[in-house]
Amino acid sequence: MADKRITKKQVKHIASLAKIELTEEEIDKFRKQLGSIINYFDTLSEVDTEGVKQTSQVTGLVNKLRDDIARDFLESENALGNAPDKNDGYFRTRSPLNK
């Protein structure tokens, strides 16, 4: 089985997408773990699935959805009643850019 190497750069990129900071030790640890996960897919690809019917769901359950009926909801004043800051009938929040 070919060893799929995950680079430190790739781990750092994944961490940045997840918005987490990692130490060098954690980067090494996750690089090895992610490589192991990817290697496992090679093992799975070796399984003979010839003649196996595709399955997307095995329980037989069916979604039970209610009818989508429009109805009145809260009046604007009630929805904004406990809002700490409001403006012209809308919730007012601080911009994440202006911390």
Backbone torsions as a table, in degrees:
resi	resn	phi	psi	omega
1	MET	NA	128.8	179.2
2	ALA	-69.6	138.8	180.0
3	ASP	-85.8	117.2	179.7
4	LYS	-86.9	109.8	-178.3
5	ARG	-87.6	131.4	172.7
6	ILE	-101.8	130.2	-177.7
7	THR	-85.9	160.4	175.7
8	LYS	-61.0	-36.6	179.3
9	LYS	-60.9	-41.3	179.0
10	GLN	-66.4	-40.7	178.0
11	VAL	-63.6	-42.1	178.3
12	LYS	-63.5	-38.2	178.6
13	HIS	-65.0	-44.6	177.8
14	ILE	-61.6	-42.5	178.9
15	ALA	-62.4	-39.6	179.5
16	SER	-67.5	-36.6	176.6
17	LEU	-64.4	-35.7	178.4
18	ALA	-84.0	-3.5	-179.9
19	LYS	58.3	45.5	175.7
20	ILE	-125.0	149.2	176.8
21	GLU	-101.7	137.6	-178.9
22	LEU	-122.4	145.3	172.8
23	THR	-80.1	167.9	178.0
24	GLU	-60.4	-37.8	178.5
25	GLU	-63.9	-41.5	179.7
26	GLU	-67.6	-37.5	177.9
27	ILE	-61.2	-45.5	177.8
28	ASP	-62.6	-43.4	-179.5
29	LYS	-61.2	-48.8	-177.6
30	PHE	-70.9	-29.8	176.7
31	ARG	-61.5	-44.1	179.0
32	LYS	-67.6	-42.7	-178.7
33	GLN	-65.4	-43.9	179.4
34	LEU	-65.3	-38.2	176.2
35	GLY	-62.0	-39.3	178.6
36	SER	-64.8	-40.0	179.0
37	ILE	-64.2	-44.4	-179.6
38	ILE	-65.4	-38.8	176.7
39	ASN	-61.7	-33.1	179.9
40	TYR	-63.2	-31.8	177.4
41	PHE	-63.5	-32.5	175.0
42	ASP	-61.8	-40.9	177.6
43	THR	-62.1	-44.3	-179.9
44	LEU	-64.0	-34.6	-178.6
45	SER	-70.5	-15.0	178.2
46	GLU	-81.3	-12.5	-178.2
47	VAL	-71.3	132.8	178.9
48	ASP	-77.9	113.0	-179.6
49	THR	-111.0	13.5	178.9
50	GLU	-60.5	127.7	178.5
51	GLY	83.9	-1.2	178.3
52	VAL	-87.4	124.3	-178.1
53	LYS	-70.4	139.8	177.9
54	GLN	-64.7	140.5	-179.6
55	THR	-133.6	132.3	176.2
56	SER	-110.4	-16.9	-177.0
57	GLN	-161.0	132.5	-172.3
58	VAL	-115.7	-5.2	-174.0
59	THR	-86.6	-19.0	-177.3
60	GLY	81.9	0.6	179.9
61	LEU	-72.3	147.7	178.2
62	VAL	-122.4	139.3	178.7
63	ASN	-62.8	132.8	175.8
64	LYS	-108.6	103.3	-177.3
65	LEU	-109.1	143.4	176.8
66	ARG	-80.7	159.4	176.6
67	ASP	-64.6	142.1	179.6
68	ASP	-88.7	96.9	-176.8
69	ILE	-113.8	126.4	178.0
70	ALA	-71.2	137.7	177.8
71	ARG	-149.4	163.9	-180.0
72	ASP	-67.5	145.1	178.7
73	PHE	-120.0	-154.4	-179.8
74	LEU	-67.4	143.2	170.1
75	GLU	-69.5	153.3	-177.1
76	SER	-55.1	-42.0	-178.8
77	GLU	-63.6	-40.0	179.1
78	ASN	-68.3	-39.9	-179.7
79	ALA	-64.8	-36.5	-177.6
80	LEU	-92.2	1.7	-173.7
81	GLY	-53.1	-41.8	-177.5
82	ASN	-103.9	8.9	-178.8
83	ALA	-66.9	130.5	179.9
84	PRO	-68.4	-26.2	-179.9
85	ASP	-147.4	130.1	179.8
86	LYS	-141.4	158.4	-178.0
87	ASN	-151.5	120.6	177.2
88	ASP	50.8	42.6	176.6
89	GLY	82.3	12.3	180.0
90	TYR	-125.5	154.8	171.1
91	PHE	-68.5	140.9	177.9
92	ARG	-115.2	128.1	-179.6
93	THR	-128.2	163.0	176.6
94	ARG	-82.9	144.0	176.7
95	SER	-69.8	136.6	177.1
96	PRO	-65.3	-16.6	178.8
97	LEU	-79.4	-20.9	-178.6
98	ASN	-111.1	63.6	-175.9
99	LYS	-65.4	NA	NA
